[in-house]
Amino acid sequence: MTLLAVLSGLSTKILKGLNATLTLALQVQEVLRKDPLSGHLFVFRGRRSDLVKVI
């Protein structure tokens, strides 16, 4: 099995909670044209570049 890690070049607003995670999953689908349930890692950085979120 191959693992793909995609680092988004988009700065995003990192929020807590399920709704924020679903918003990032939607960005994966619409902007990156990838399946968020594919088993790959998608890494987002916060606007100040001090936080990251992995889905």
C-alpha positions as CSV (number, residue, x, y, z in Angstrom):
1,M,0.0,0.0,0.0
2,T,1.3,3.4,-0.9
3,L,0.8,6.4,1.4
4,L,0.5,9.8,-0.2
5,A,0.9,13.0,1.9
6,V,-0.4,16.2,0.3
7,L,0.7,19.5,1.8
8,S,-1.8,22.1,0.8
9,G,-0.3,25.4,-0.3
10,L,-3.5,27.1,0.8
11,S,-3.4,28.9,4.2
12,T,-6.5,28.0,6.1
13,K,-8.3,29.0,9.2
14,I,-7.6,26.2,11.6
15,L,-10.6,25.7,13.9
16,K,-11.5,23.0,16.4
17,G,-14.3,20.6,16.0
18,L,-16.0,18.3,13.5
19,N,-17.4,21.1,11.4
20,A,-13.9,22.5,10.7
21,T,-12.6,19.1,9.8
22,L,-15.6,18.6,7.4
23,T,-14.7,22.0,5.8
24,L,-11.2,20.9,5.2
25,A,-12.4,17.6,3.7
26,L,-14.6,19.7,1.4
27,Q,-11.5,21.7,0.3
28,V,-9.7,18.4,-0.4
29,Q,-12.6,17.4,-2.7
30,E,-13.2,20.7,-4.5
31,V,-9.8,22.4,-4.6
32,L,-7.3,19.6,-4.7
33,R,-9.6,17.2,-6.6
34,K,-8.8,14.3,-4.2
35,D,-10.8,11.9,-2.1
36,P,-10.5,12.7,1.6
37,L,-11.4,9.1,2.4
38,S,-8.7,7.6,0.2
39,G,-6.4,6.8,3.2
40,H,-3.9,9.5,2.2
41,L,-2.7,12.3,4.5
42,F,-3.7,15.9,3.8
43,V,-1.8,18.5,5.7
44,F,-3.1,22.1,6.1
45,R,-1.2,25.0,7.7
46,G,-2.8,27.9,9.6
47,R,-2.6,31.4,8.4
48,R,0.2,32.3,10.7
49,S,2.0,29.0,9.9
50,D,2.1,28.1,13.6
51,L,-0.5,25.3,13.4
52,V,-1.0,22.3,11.2
53,K,-4.0,20.0,10.8
54,V,-3.8,16.6,9.2
55,I,-6.9,14.8,7.9
